[in-house]
């Protein structure tokens, strides 16, 4: 009979936890829509405009750090979102990398821009260029816009941007290509790995955990939470070529997956 009492007690406890979670989400909605949402739009326009003015004076690297990092940290903390980072010792600030990271949420952008502390350029889809102030600022800073509908144009954009990736400036790819809807790691595309081999740059794998619970993919169900970013040791690409890219991709994917919860390691 005791087992039945234990089951009933556990069921009541879970129900109570779910009830509290629902109440917290309801209580958060006025803040999300009336305070944080408008501030996110306003801060994006302000920092984008400031970046446009600052690039000619301070240069892309300083502008990216001042505007991008501040914008990301400010909005992350106002969500509120806490971020824990491990593996900073794996980064040499004088070395350029091809950074590859899993992608679960739009909030990955805040985590990376705000807390990675590396000068890098995003590989962005062409559509983001149309965002007022932000799109123009990203273009001036030197982020790389690609047209995913046209493989030749996308390749040309990446090739033209290679000269920016030097002297400690890195390039960041989401090798899954798009956000994962369920948090599980999707198959990788080869663009980042081809660039690393062509430019003889080490890969820097990064794993982000928790952002899918803060802002799930393709929703506006924003809710405060905690994100974790793991910066793995760099991967030397010596000895790899176009023929061995699949092996390099598998190894990088294994490293990124190793820090994810077991249920998210395969997509």
C-alpha positions in Angstrom: 0.0 0.0 0.0 2.9 2.3 0.7 3.9 2.2 -3.0 0.5 3.6 -3.9 0.9 6.5 -1.4 4.4 7.3 -2.8 3.0 7.4 -6.4 0.1 9.7 -5.4 2.5 12.0 -3.4 4.9 12.2 -6.4 2.1 12.9 -8.8 0.8 15.7 -6.5 4.4 17.1 -6.3 4.8 17.2 -10.1 1.4 18.8 -10.5 2.3 21.5 -8.0 5.6 22.2 -9.8 3.8 22.4 -13.2 1.2 24.8 -11.6 3.9 27.0 -10.3 5.6 27.0 -13.7 2.4 28.1 -15.4 1.9 30.9 -12.9 5.4 32.1 -13.4 5.0 32.2 -17.1 1.7 34.1 -16.8 3.4 36.6 -14.4 6.2 37.1 -16.9 4.1 38.1 -19.9 3.5 41.8 -19.0 7.3 42.2 -18.6 8.0 40.4 -21.8 5.5 42.4 -23.9 5.5 45.8 -22.3 9.2 46.2 -21.1 11.6 43.7 -22.6 10.2 43.4 -26.1 10.1 47.2 -26.8 13.5 47.6 -25.2 15.0 44.8 -27.4 13.7 46.6 -30.6 14.9 50.0 -29.4 18.3 48.8 -28.2 18.9 47.0 -31.5 18.2 50.2 -33.4 20.3 52.4 -31.1 23.3 50.1 -31.0 23.1 49.5 -34.8 23.1 53.2 -35.4 26.0 53.8 -33.0 27.9 51.1 -34.7 27.5 52.7 -38.1 28.9 56.0 -36.7 31.7 54.3 -34.7 33.2 52.0 -37.4 35.0 54.8 -39.3 36.5 56.1 -36.0 37.3 53.0 -34.0 37.4 50.3 -36.6 35.4 47.1 -37.0 37.1 45.2 -34.1 36.6 47.8 -31.4 33.1 48.6 -32.7 32.0 45.0 -32.6 33.3 44.6 -29.0 31.8 47.9 -27.8 28.4 47.7 -29.5 27.8 44.0 -30.1 29.0 42.7 -26.8 27.2 45.4 -24.8 24.0 44.9 -26.8 24.1 41.1 -26.3 25.0 41.2 -22.6 22.4 43.9 -21.8 19.6 42.1 -23.5 20.6 38.7 -22.1 20.7 40.0 -18.5 17.4 41.9 -18.9 15.7 38.7 -20.1 16.9 37.7 -17.5 19.4 35.0 -18.6 22.5 33.9 -16.6 25.4 32.5 -18.6 28.1 30.1 -17.3 31.2 29.7 -19.5 33.9 27.0 -19.3 37.0 26.5 -21.4 38.2 30.1 -21.8 41.8 28.8 -21.3 41.4 27.0 -24.7 41.5 30.3 -26.6 44.6 32.1 -27.8 43.5 35.7 -28.4 46.3 36.1 -31.1 45.0 33.1 -33.1 42.3 33.2 -35.7 39.8 30.3 -35.6 36.9 28.8 -37.6 34.4 28.6 -34.7 31.7 25.9 -35.1 28.8 25.9 -32.7 25.5 24.0 -32.3 22.3 26.2 -32.8 19.2 25.7 -30.6 17.8 29.2 -30.3 18.0 32.9 -31.4 19.5 33.4 -27.9 22.7 31.6 -29.0 23.5 35.0 -30.6 23.4 36.8 -27.3 25.5 34.1 -25.6 28.2 34.1 -28.3 28.3 37.8 -28.9 28.1 38.6 -25.2 30.2 36.0 -23.5 32.6 34.3 -26.0 35.1 37.2 -25.8 36.7 36.5 -29.2 36.7 38.9 -32.1 34.8 37.1 -34.8 32.6 37.6 -37.8 29.3 35.9 -38.2 28.2 34.0 -41.3 24.7 35.4 -41.7 21.8 34.7 -44.1 21.2 37.5 -46.6 17.7 38.3 -45.2 19.2 39.8 -42.0 20.7 42.6 -44.1 17.2 44.1 -44.3 16.9 44.7 -40.5 16.9 48.5 -40.0 20.3 49.8 -38.5 21.4 46.3 -37.5 21.8 44.9 -41.0 23.8 48.0 -42.2 25.9 47.9 -39.0 26.7 44.2 -39.5 27.7 44.9 -43.1 30.1 47.8 -42.0 31.7 45.7 -39.3 32.4 43.0 -41.8 30.1 40.2 -41.0 29.5 37.8 -43.9 26.2 37.7 -45.6 25.4 34.7 -47.8 22.6 34.0 -50.2 21.5 30.4 -49.3 19.4 30.2 -52.4 22.4 30.6 -54.6 25.4 28.3 -53.9 27.8 30.2 -56.2 27.0 33.6 -54.7 27.3 32.1 -51.2 30.7 30.7 -52.0 31.8 33.9 -53.5 30.8 35.9 -50.4 32.8 33.5 -48.1 35.8 33.6 -50.4 35.7 37.4 -50.5 35.6 37.6 -46.7 38.6 35.4 -46.1 41.0 38.4 -45.9 39.1 39.6 -42.8 39.9 36.4 -40.9 43.4 37.1 -39.7 45.4 38.6 -36.8 43.2 37.1 -34.1 39.9 37.7 -35.9 37.9 34.5 -36.3 34.8 33.4 -38.3 31.8 31.7 -36.7 29.5 29.1 -38.3 26.5 27.3 -37.2 27.3 24.1 -39.2 23.8 22.7 -38.8 22.7 25.4 -41.1 19.6 26.3 -39.2 18.2 26.1 -35.6 17.3 22.7 -34.2 13.6 22.6 -33.3 13.9 19.9 -30.6 17.4 20.7 -29.4 18.9 17.6 -30.9 22.1 18.1 -32.9 21.4 18.1 -36.6 23.8 16.9 -39.4 26.6 19.3 -40.3 27.2 21.1 -43.6 30.7 21.3 -44.9 31.2 25.1 -45.4 33.0 25.8 -42.1 35.3 22.8 -42.5 36.1 23.6 -46.1 37.1 27.1 -45.0 39.3 25.8 -42.1 41.2 23.5 -44.5 41.5 26.1 -47.2 42.8 28.7 -44.8 44.8 26.4 -42.6 43.0 27.6 -39.5 42.2 25.5 -36.4 38.6 24.7 -35.6 37.2 25.9 -32.3 34.2 23.7 -31.3 31.7 25.4 -29.0 28.6 23.8 -27.3 25.7 25.9 -26.0 23.2 24.3 -23.6 19.9 25.8 -22.2 19.0 28.4 -24.8 16.2 26.3 -26.3 14.4 26.5 -23.0 14.8 30.3 -22.9 13.5 30.9 -26.4 12.4 27.7 -28.3 12.9 27.7 -32.0 10.1 29.3 -34.1 8.2 30.5 -31.0 7.9 33.7 -29.0 7.6 31.7 -25.8 10.4 33.6 -24.1 11.2 32.8 -20.4 14.1 33.5 -18.1 16.7 30.8 -17.7 20.3 29.7 -17.5 22.6 29.1 -20.5 25.9 27.2 -20.5 28.7 27.6 -23.1 31.5 25.1 -23.3 34.6 26.2 -25.3 36.4 23.0 -26.3 40.1 22.7 -27.1 41.0 23.7 -30.7 41.2 21.0 -33.4 44.3 21.0 -35.6 43.3 20.5 -39.2 46.8 19.5 -40.4 46.6 16.6 -42.8 43.0 17.1 -43.8 41.9 17.9 -47.3 38.7 18.0 -49.3 38.6 14.2 -49.5 38.8 13.8 -45.7 36.3 16.6 -44.8 33.6 14.1 -43.8 36.0 12.7 -41.1 36.8 16.2 -39.8 33.1 17.0 -39.7 32.3 13.9 -37.7 35.1 14.6 -35.3 34.0 18.2 -34.7 30.3 17.0 -34.3 31.4 14.4 -31.8 33.2 17.0 -29.7 30.2 19.4 -29.7 27.8 16.6 -28.9 29.9 15.3 -26.0 28.8 18.2 -23.9 25.1 18.0 -24.7 22.6 16.0 -22.7 22.3 12.5 -24.1 18.9 13.1 -25.6 20.2 16.0 -27.7 23.3 14.3 -29.2 21.7 13.0 -32.4 19.2 14.6 -34.7 
